[in-house]
Amino acid sequence: MKRPAVFLGLPFVFGLVLASFSLSVFTACGAVLLTGCGLLLVRKGWRRYIVVGTLSCLTACCLYWQADARSAAQLACAGQETAFTGTVSAVTVYESGYARYFLDGKLNGAVPARVEYFTDRTDLSYGEIITLSGVPETEKTDYLFDGESYAKANGIFLRFDTGAVLLNRTAGKPTLRSMVFHWRRTVTDRLKAHMGEQTGAMLTGMLFGDKSGMSRSSRTALSRAGIGHILAVSGLHLDFIALCIAGILKRLKAGRKLSFLLMAGVCGLFVICAGETVSVERACIMVLLRQAAVVFYRRADSLNSLSIAMLLLGIGNPFVVHSAAFWLSCCGACGMGVIAPYMTAGMPVKHFWQKLLKQIAGFCWVWAALFPASAVFFREISLISPLSNLLLVPVCMLAMLLGMIAVLLGGQGVPAELLLSGADGLCKFVAYVSETAAGFAWAYVPTGSKVLLFVLGAGLVLVAVCHYLERNKKHTAAAAVVAFVTVCAAAGWESRFQQEDLRITVLGEGRNCVVVLSGGADAVVFDLCGASGAPAYADAYLSENGLERVENLFLWETKEANLRNYSRYFAFHQPEQVCTFAETEETLFGAVPEYIERRELLFHGAKITAEASRVTVEYAGMTYVCTDGSAEIVEKPEILVLYGRNKTAPPECGILTVLDSESRCRPDAHTFVGENNLEVRIADDGKCRVRRL
């Protein structure tokens, strides 16, 4: 089958990726033209397709550079007092009590822009017109989150925080989007009222992709079980809706054109209802292309449809290549619609076990297609995804069917309540199985290792070359198995290598400081500042490095927000003992933390001393001290970390880390000023290495 759209869509996306590397125009265009000329020499029979692909790639580069140039006017307002008037186009309310709004409008009444407003106000609504005054900042990337890429993918370059003043707010004119949004919020409130808080939030995520109401532990459990995609509205949801609509229209004996128009209208409404995310837009385009093929007596091809969807998304937003959702959605669609059907086409299906084996093989190929994108964008990858998808996705589909009917009934009344009771039980079953599976260390693999990513890339090249040369499915499958085993072996080797060193990691933002001491698969956590964001940093490091057991958690502050966040982020890393230097009656993990003034302990051969505003680690003849920047330092340890505001001149040390960016201390080969996220490795022979995270 000829697939002309592939030579248009895939080169276009490649051009967007190439332009995103900040290469010069001459370098990028020269590389594209040289590649095109080389392919013309190798594949003379594909001359037309190669020319089209080269032009598509160059066009994509130009579109990206043009969009990048338009953003300069917005970036010029960063750090300056600015007024902004715009309409609320997206609302996300978090369980922490904060909300994130996307606003479409103008800066200083002249520069068109889309900005982000992060605030503790949760009363703003979709469609409202608000006026802000403040100093916007550019989005920043840190250890926790690639904020710059996320913002770019959403067309956002500036952010107003809680310091901005809300000058005015007025109700906007009713639009289709605002009416759909308000209807969705009303219905989801009814769902959560009739169901449990967590199961109601889970069903809301399944139906509309809104995960904001779910606890972090629930989202982590679904992700580790490999079924986190049910909360990202995509092809699974739209295929399910299209199947239901097609069945109804078939019974009504509707014509092909009328069926297509009705399908397009319903899919469009669902896209709006699901928040117009990249994944649901990609799925909508592919579903409509498949339905359009029926109207014109054609046979739809998944790879062609995917290429057209990627092309349209790239034209609409050249920065879409910065979106993790874009790559995950496209890789999943490629695995489900292209790779899995091709690789399982010759498998027998006469008996039940043969059909089951073919389904498992299909899920394995979908998982393999998602593996590279998941390794790049997530800190963990589920290893049980094929099995859990086979067992749990049908249960989720049934819960979605019951929830969808209840939604169509308005979410209230006896029939709707009965349906929601059934959906509640199904969601509880999915949550229980997911949480149980997430507790097993072998169910997932951490992706923090650079070696793993390198071996993964080499494995992809191996599979692609093997398939290109052999065109034999068995050989391709064998190459994929070899690549997977090699990746797992590399991860195991890296983990074993890490066990030989003692790692002391400083994490946090600004002058805040949380220290994670790790050896093997064990860790001890020291939260010296009590910042509300400290648990998130510690949890991210523990997950990324596969640290399964937290022996002790030391807290120097017992703020309510800090304790609440530890209960959220450490659901799968519950420490065996919690100690605090401040007396409190608050409970954490079901018990009141033990109050101490000083504590000494041994950890993997290291002597640890924890006392007021200070942690000392002695190992292999090296002394590591982390203390408040205002404290007087008498000794001269080999490694010294100062957090908080630096008020005194620090002593000369082998390695000095000052977390105060305003410190008078100048950075040199052994000094890092304002760099929180640093890992220090100490070998058993005393050799020390510093790595920025």
C-alpha positions in Angstrom: 0.0 0.0 0.0 1.3 3.4 -0.9 1.5 5.9 1.9 2.2 9.3 0.4 1.2 11.2 3.6 4.1 9.5 5.4 6.6 11.4 3.2 4.9 14.6 4.1 4.1 14.3 7.8 7.2 12.6 9.2 9.7 14.9 7.5 7.6 17.8 8.7 7.9 16.7 12.3 11.6 16.0 11.8 12.0 19.5 10.6 10.4 20.9 13.7 12.7 18.8 15.9 15.7 19.9 13.9 14.7 23.6 14.3 14.2 23.2 18.0 17.9 22.4 18.6 18.7 26.1 18.1 20.9 25.5 15.1 21.8 28.2 12.6 19.6 28.6 9.5 22.6 27.7 7.3 23.4 24.6 9.3 19.9 23.2 9.5 19.0 23.9 5.9 22.3 22.6 4.7 21.9 19.3 6.7 18.4 18.8 5.2 19.5 19.5 1.7 22.5 17.2 2.0 20.4 14.4 3.4 17.9 14.8 0.6 20.6 14.7 -2.1 22.1 11.6 -0.5 18.7 9.8 -0.4 18.2 10.7 -4.1 21.5 9.0 -5.0 20.5 5.9 -3.0 16.8 5.7 -3.9 16.4 7.1 -7.4 13.0 5.5 -7.8 11.7 7.5 -4.8 12.6 10.9 -6.4 9.2 12.4 -6.1 8.7 11.4 -2.4 12.2 12.5 -1.4 11.7 16.0 -3.0 8.3 16.3 -1.2 9.8 15.2 2.1 12.8 17.6 1.8 10.5 20.6 1.0 8.2 19.5 3.9 11.2 19.4 6.3 12.4 22.9 5.2 8.9 24.3 5.5 8.7 23.0 9.1 12.0 24.6 10.0 10.8 28.0 8.6 7.5 27.8 10.5 9.3 27.0 13.8 11.7 29.9 13.3 8.9 32.2 12.5 6.9 31.2 15.6 10.1 31.6 17.7 10.6 35.1 16.3 7.0 36.1 17.2 7.7 35.1 20.8 10.4 37.8 21.2 7.7 40.6 21.7 6.3 38.7 24.6 9.7 37.8 26.2 10.5 41.6 26.1 7.9 42.1 28.8 9.6 39.6 31.2 10.8 41.2 34.4 8.9 44.5 33.8 5.7 45.9 35.3 3.1 44.7 32.8 -0.7 44.9 32.5 -2.5 42.0 30.9 -6.1 41.6 29.9 -7.3 38.2 28.7 -9.9 35.5 28.8 -9.6 32.3 30.9 -9.2 29.5 28.4 -8.1 26.6 30.8 -8.6 25.9 34.5 -6.7 23.4 36.7 -7.4 23.3 40.4 -4.9 21.3 42.5 -5.5 19.5 45.8 -3.0 21.8 47.4 -5.5 24.7 47.1 -3.7 26.4 44.3 -4.9 26.8 40.7 -3.3 27.2 37.3 -5.1 29.3 34.6 -4.2 29.8 30.9 -5.3 33.3 29.7 -5.6 34.4 26.1 -5.3 38.2 25.6 -2.9 41.1 25.2 0.1 42.4 27.1 -0.1 46.2 27.7 -3.1 46.2 25.3 -0.9 45.7 22.3 1.1 42.3 22.2 -1.1 39.2 21.6 -0.1 36.5 24.1 -1.1 33.5 26.0 0.1 33.6 29.6 -0.1 31.4 32.7 -1.5 32.6 36.0 -0.6 30.5 39.1 -2.4 31.6 42.2 -4.1 30.6 45.4 -7.4 31.8 44.0 -9.7 29.0 42.8 -12.8 31.0 42.1 -12.0 32.1 38.5 -14.0 30.5 35.9 -13.7 29.5 32.2 -14.6 32.4 29.9 -14.1 35.2 32.4 -12.2 38.3 31.3 -9.7 39.4 33.9 -7.0 42.1 34.1 -3.7 41.5 35.8 -1.0 43.8 36.9 2.4 42.5 37.9 5.9 41.5 36.8 5.7 38.4 34.6 8.6 35.9 34.4 9.6 33.4 31.9 9.0 29.7 32.5 11.9 27.9 34.1 13.1 24.4 34.0 14.3 22.7 37.2 15.1 19.2 38.5 11.4 18.5 39.0 9.8 19.7 35.8 10.8 20.8 32.3 8.6 24.0 32.6 10.1 25.6 29.6 9.2 22.8 27.2 5.7 22.4 28.8 5.0 26.1 28.4 6.3 26.3 24.8 4.1 23.3 23.8 1.1 25.3 25.1 2.2 28.5 23.4 3.1 30.2 26.7 6.2 32.3 27.3 5.3 34.3 30.4 3.9 33.5 33.8 2.2 35.6 36.5 2.4 34.3 40.0 0.5 35.0 43.2 2.3 38.4 43.5 0.3 39.7 40.5 -2.7 42.0 41.4 -6.1 41.0 40.0 -7.5 44.4 38.9 -10.7 43.5 37.3 -12.9 40.5 36.4 -16.0 40.3 34.3 -18.1 37.5 32.9 -17.4 36.9 29.2 -20.0 36.2 26.6 -21.3 32.6 26.5 -19.5 30.5 23.9 -19.7 26.9 23.0 -16.4 26.2 24.9 -17.6 28.0 28.0 -21.0 26.2 28.0 -19.3 22.8 27.5 -16.8 23.6 30.3 -19.4 24.6 32.8 -21.5 21.5 31.9 -18.5 19.3 32.5 -17.8 20.9 35.9 -21.4 20.5 37.0 -21.4 16.8 35.9 -18.1 16.0 37.5 -19.1 17.5 40.8 -22.2 15.3 40.8 -20.0 12.2 40.0 -17.7 13.0 42.9 -20.7 13.6 45.2 -22.2 10.2 44.4 -18.9 8.2 44.4 -15.9 8.3 46.7 -13.5 11.2 46.5 -10.8 9.1 44.8 -12.9 6.9 42.7 -15.0 9.9 41.5 -11.8 11.7 40.6 -10.5 8.5 38.8 -13.7 8.2 36.8 -13.5 11.9 35.9 -9.9 11.4 34.7 -11.1 8.4 32.6 -13.9 10.3 31.0 -12.5 13.8 30.6 -8.7 13.5 31.2 -9.0 15.7 34.3 -6.5 14.3 36.9 -6.3 17.3 39.2 -8.7 15.7 41.7 -6.7 12.5 42.1 -4.2 12.0 44.8 -0.6 11.7 43.8 -0.4 8.1 45.2 -3.3 7.0 43.0 -1.7 8.5 39.8 1.6 6.9 40.7 0.0 3.5 41.2 -1.7 3.6 37.8 1.5 4.7 36.1 3.6 2.0 37.7 0.9 -0.5 36.8 1.2 0.7 33.2 -2.3 1.9 32.7 -1.8 5.6 33.3 -2.9 6.2 29.7 -6.5 5.7 30.7 -6.3 9.2 32.4 -5.0 10.8 29.2 -7.9 11.1 26.8 -6.8 9.7 23.5 -7.6 7.1 20.8 -8.9 4.6 23.4 -11.6 7.0 24.5 -12.6 8.3 21.1 -12.6 4.8 19.5 -14.9 3.7 22.3 -17.2 6.7 21.7 -17.1 6.2 17.9 -18.0 2.5 18.4 -21.0 3.4 20.5 -22.2 6.1 18.1 -21.6 3.8 15.1 -23.7 1.1 16.7 -26.6 3.5 17.4 -26.5 5.0 13.9 -26.4 1.6 12.3 -29.6 0.6 14.1 -31.2 3.9 13.0 -30.0 3.1 9.4 -28.4 6.5 9.0 -26.5 7.2 5.7 -22.8 7.4 5.5 -22.6 11.2 5.1 -25.0 11.9 7.9 -23.2 9.4 10.1 -19.9 11.2 9.4 -21.3 14.6 10.2 -22.8 13.4 13.4 -19.6 11.6 14.3 -17.6 14.8 13.6 -19.9 16.9 15.8 -19.8 14.5 18.7 -16.0 14.1 18.5 -15.6 17.9 18.3 -17.7 18.4 21.4 -15.7 15.7 23.2 -12.4 17.4 22.2 -13.6 20.6 23.8 -14.9 18.7 26.8 -11.6 17.0 27.3 -9.7 20.3 27.3 -8.4 20.3 23.7 -5.2 18.5 24.7 -2.7 17.3 22.1 -3.6 13.7 22.6 -7.3 14.1 22.1 -6.8 16.3 19.1 -4.5 13.7 17.5 -7.1 11.0 18.2 -10.0 13.1 16.8 -8.1 13.7 13.5 -7.4 10.0 13.1 -10.9 8.9 14.0 -12.4 11.4 11.5 -10.0 10.3 8.7 -11.1 6.7 9.3 -14.7 7.7 9.1 -14.2 9.8 6.0 -12.6 6.8 4.3 -16.0 5.0 4.6 -17.8 8.0 3.0 -15.5 8.0 0.0 -15.3 4.2 -0.3 -11.7 4.1 0.7 -9.7 2.0 3.2 -8.1 4.0 6.0 -4.5 3.4 6.8 -3.3 4.0 10.3 0.2 5.2 9.4 -1.2 7.6 6.8 -3.7 8.9 9.3 -1.1 9.3 12.0 1.2 11.2 9.6 -1.6 13.6 8.6 -2.5 14.1 12.3 1.1 14.9 13.1 1.3 17.3 10.2 -1.8 19.2 11.1 -0.8 19.5 14.8 2.7 20.8 13.8 1.2 23.4 11.4 -1.2 24.5 14.2 1.5 24.8 16.8 5.2 24.3 15.7 6.2 24.0 19.3 4.2 20.8 19.7 7.4 18.8 19.5 8.3 20.0 23.0 5.2 18.3 24.4 5.6 14.9 26.1 1.9 14.3 25.4 2.5 14.6 21.7 5.2 12.0 21.6 3.5 9.6 24.0 0.3 9.9 22.0 1.9 9.4 18.6 4.1 6.6 19.8 1.1 4.8 21.4 -1.0 5.3 18.2 1.9 4.0 16.1 2.3 0.9 18.3 -1.5 0.2 18.4 -2.3 1.0 14.8 0.9 0.1 12.9 3.5 -2.0 14.7 1.3 -4.4 16.7 -1.0 -5.3 13.8 2.0 -5.8 11.5 4.0 -7.9 13.9 1.0 -10.1 15.0 -0.6 -10.5 11.5 0.6 -14.0 11.0 -0.2 -15.4 14.4 -2.9 -18.2 14.6 -6.2 -17.4 16.3 -8.1 -20.6 16.0 -8.2 -21.4 19.7 -8.8 -19.2 22.8 -5.2 -19.5 24.0 -3.9 -18.5 20.6 -6.1 -15.4 20.6 -5.0 -14.6 24.2 -1.3 -15.0 23.1 -1.9 -12.7 20.2 -3.5 -10.0 22.4 -0.6 -10.2 24.8 1.9 -10.0 22.0 0.0 -6.9 20.6 0.2 -5.2 24.0 3.9 -6.0 24.2 4.5 -4.3 20.9 2.5 -1.2 22.0 4.5 -1.1 25.2 7.7 -1.4 23.2 6.6 1.5 21.0 6.0 3.6 24.1 9.1 2.5 26.0 11.5 5.1 24.4 9.2 8.1 24.9 8.4 7.0 28.5 12.1 6.6 29.3 12.8 10.2 28.1 9.9 11.9 29.8 9.2 9.8 32.9 11.3 8.8 35.9 9.9 5.2 35.9 8.7 2.7 33.3 6.2 -0.1 34.1 7.4 -3.6 33.2 4.0 -5.2 33.7 2.2 -2.9 31.3 1.2 -5.6 28.8 -0.3 -7.9 31.4 -2.0 -5.1 33.4 -3.5 -3.6 30.2 -4.9 -7.0 29.2 -6.5 -7.4 32.7 -7.5 -3.9 33.7 -8.3 -1.9 30.6 -11.5 -3.9 29.9 -12.6 -3.1 33.5 -11.8 0.5 32.9 -13.8 0.5 29.7 -16.8 -0.9 31.5 -16.5 1.7 34.2 -16.3 4.4 31.4 -19.4 3.0 29.8 -21.4 3.2 33.0 -20.0 6.6 33.7 -20.8 7.9 30.2 -24.4 6.8 30.4 -24.6 8.4 33.9 -23.2 11.6 32.4 -25.7 11.6 29.6 -28.4 11.2 32.3 -27.1 14.4 33.9 -25.3 12.5 36.8 -28.4 12.5 39.0 -31.4 10.4 39.6 -31.9 6.8 40.6 -30.7 5.3 37.3 -27.5 7.5 37.3 -26.8 6.6 40.9 -27.1 2.9 40.2 -24.7 3.2 37.3 -22.2 5.3 39.3 -22.4 2.7 42.1 -21.2 0.0 39.6 -18.5 2.3 38.3 -17.4 3.1 41.8 -16.9 -0.6 42.5 -15.0 -1.1 39.3 -12.7 1.9 40.0 -12.0 0.6 43.5 -11.0 -2.8 42.0 -8.6 -1.0 39.5 -7.2 1.1 42.2 -6.6 -1.9 44.6 -4.9 -3.9 41.9 -2.7 -1.0 40.8 -1.6 -0.1 44.3 -0.8 -3.7 45.0 1.3 -4.0 41.8 3.0 -0.6 42.4 4.4 -2.0 45.7 6.5 -4.6 43.9 10.0 -3.3 43.0 10.2 -5.6 40.0 7.1 -4.0 38.4 8.9 -0.9 37.2 12.4 0.3 36.3 13.8 3.7 37.1 15.1 5.8 34.2 17.5 8.1 35.9 20.6 6.4 34.4 22.2 8.1 31.4 23.7 4.7 30.5 20.1 3.2 30.2 19.1 6.0 27.8 22.2 5.4 25.7 21.7 1.7 25.6 18.1 2.2 24.8 19.0 4.4 21.8 21.5 1.8 20.6 18.7 -0.8 20.9 16.3 1.2 18.8 19.0 1.5 16.1 19.6 -2.3 16.3 15.9 -3.1 15.8 15.5 -0.6 12.9 18.6 -1.9 11.1 17.6 -5.5 11.6 14.1 -5.0 10.2 15.4 -2.9 7.3 18.0 -5.5 6.3 16.1 -8.7 7.0 12.4 -7.8 6.7 11.7 -10.8 8.8 9.3 -10.5 11.7 10.9 -13.2 13.8 14.4 -11.6 13.4 12.9 -8.2 14.3 11.2 -9.6 17.4 14.5 -11.3 18.4 16.4 -8.0 18.0 13.7 -6.3 20.1 14.1 -9.0 22.9 17.9 -8.7 22.8 17.6 -4.9 23.0 15.2 -5.1 26.0 17.4 -7.6 27.8 20.4 -5.4 27.2 18.6 -2.4 28.6 17.5 -4.3 31.7 21.1 -5.6 32.2 22.5 -2.1 31.8 20.0 -0.8 34.4 21.0 -3.6 36.7 24.7 -3.0 36.2 24.2 0.7 36.8 22.3 0.0 40.0 25.1 -2.4 41.2 27.7 0.2 40.4 25.8 2.9 42.4 25.7 0.6 45.4 29.4 0.7 45.7 29.4 4.5 46.4 27.9 6.6 49.1 25.7 9.3 47.5 24.9 12.6 49.3 22.5 14.7 47.3 21.4 18.3 47.9 17.9 19.0 46.5 15.6 22.0 46.7 14.8 25.4 45.2 16.4 28.7 46.2 17.9 28.6 49.6 15.8 25.6 50.7 17.6 22.3 51.3 16.7 18.7 51.6 19.5 16.1 51.7 19.1 12.5 50.6 21.8 10.1 51.7 21.7 6.9 49.8 23.6 3.6 49.5 22.4 0.6 47.5 18.6 0.7 47.5 18.4 2.4 50.9 18.1 6.1 51.8 18.0 8.5 54.7 16.2 11.9 54.1 17.1 15.1 56.0 14.6 18.0 55.5 16.5 21.0 56.9 14.2 23.9 55.9 10.6 22.5 56.0 9.7 24.0 52.6 6.4 22.7 51.1 8.2 21.6 47.9 10.9 19.6 49.6 9.0 16.3 49.6 8.5 16.5 45.8 12.3 16.9 45.2 13.1 14.0 47.5 10.4 11.7 46.0 11.6 12.5 42.5 15.2 11.6 43.4 14.1 8.4 45.1 12.0 7.3 42.2 14.5 8.2 39.5 17.3 6.2 41.2 15.2 3.2 42.2 15.6 3.7 46.0 13.0 1.5 47.5 13.6 1.8 51.3 13.8 5.0 53.4 15.2 4.1 56.8 14.8 7.5 58.5 13.2 10.8 57.8 14.5 13.8 59.8 12.5 17.0 59.9 13.8 20.3 61.3 10.4 22.0 60.7 6.9 20.6 61.2 4.8 22.9 59.1 1.3 21.6 58.3 1.8 22.0 54.5 5.2 20.2 54.7 3.8 17.2 56.6 0.8 17.0 54.3 3.0 16.9 51.3 5.2 14.1 52.8 2.1 12.0 53.3 1.2 12.6 49.6 4.6 12.2 48.0 6.0 9.4 50.2 3.0 7.1 49.9 5.3 4.4 48.3 8.4 5.5 50.2 7.1 5.5 53.8 10.1 5.8 56.2 10.6 3.3 58.9 11.2 6.0 61.4 10.3 9.8 61.4 12.3 12.1 63.8 11.8 15.8 64.3 13.7 18.6 66.0 10.6 20.6 66.7 7.9 19.3 69.0 4.6 18.6 67.3 1.3 16.9 67.9 0.6 16.4 64.2 0.7 12.9 62.9 2.6 11.6 59.8 2.0 8.2 58.4 -0.3 7.4 61.2 2.0 8.3 64.1 3.4 11.3 65.9 7.1 11.9 64.8 9.7 11.2 67.5 11.1 14.4 69.0 14.9 14.5 69.3 17.7 17.0 70.0 20.6 15.0 68.5 20.9 11.6 66.8 23.8 9.5 65.7 23.4 6.5 63.4 25.4 4.3 61.1 24.3 3.9 57.4 26.2 1.7 54.9 29.5 2.3 56.8 29.0 6.0 57.2 28.7 7.7 60.6 25.8 10.3 60.6 25.3 13.0 63.2 22.0 15.0 62.9 21.6 18.0 65.2 20.0 21.4 65.1 20.4 22.9 61.6 23.2 20.6 60.8 24.0 17.2 59.3 27.5 15.6 59.4 28.5 12.5 57.5 31.9 10.8 58.0 32.9 8.2 55.4 36.1 6.8 54.0 38.2 9.5 55.7 36.0 12.3 54.2 33.8 14.6 56.3 30.6 16.1 54.8 28.8 18.9 56.6 25.5 20.6 55.6 24.6 23.5 57.8 22.8 26.8 57.9 24.7 29.6 56.1 24.4 31.9 59.1 26.1 29.4 61.4 29.7 29.8 62.4 31.9 27.1 60.9 34.9 26.2 63.0 36.2 23.1 61.3 37.3 22.7 57.7 35.5 19.7 56.3 36.4 18.2 52.9 32.8 18.9 51.7 30.7 21.8 53.0 27.2 22.8 52.0 25.7 26.1 53.2 21.9 26.6 52.9 19.8 29.6 53.8 21.2 33.1 53.6 25.0 33.2 53.6 26.0 35.9 56.2 29.5 34.9 57.1 32.6 34.3 55.0 32.8 30.5 54.5 36.1 28.7 55.3 38.3 27.2 52.6 37.1 23.6 51.9 37.8 21.0 49.3 34.3 21.2 47.9 32.1 24.1 48.9 28.4 24.5 47.9 26.7 27.7 48.7 23.0 27.7 48.0 22.6 31.5 48.3 22.8 33.0 44.8 23.4 36.4 46.4 26.5 35.2 48.2 29.7 37.2 47.9 31.5 33.9 47.4 32.6 33.6 43.7 32.2 30.2 42.0 35.4 28.3 41.0 36.3 24.8 40.2 35.1 23.5 43.6 32.4 26.1 44.4 28.8 26.0 43.2 26.8 29.1 44.1 23.0 28.8 44.0 23.1 25.2 42.7 20.9 23.1 44.9 20.5 19.9 42.9 23.9 18.4 43.2 25.0 14.8 43.9 28.2 14.0 45.7 29.6 10.5 45.3 32.2 9.2 47.8 33.9 5.9 47.0 35.2 3.6 49.7 38.7 4.8 48.9 37.8 8.4 49.6 37.6 9.6 46.0 34.9 12.1 45.5 32.8 13.2 42.4 30.2 16.0 42.0 27.4 15.8 39.5 24.8 18.3 38.7 21.3 16.8 38.4 
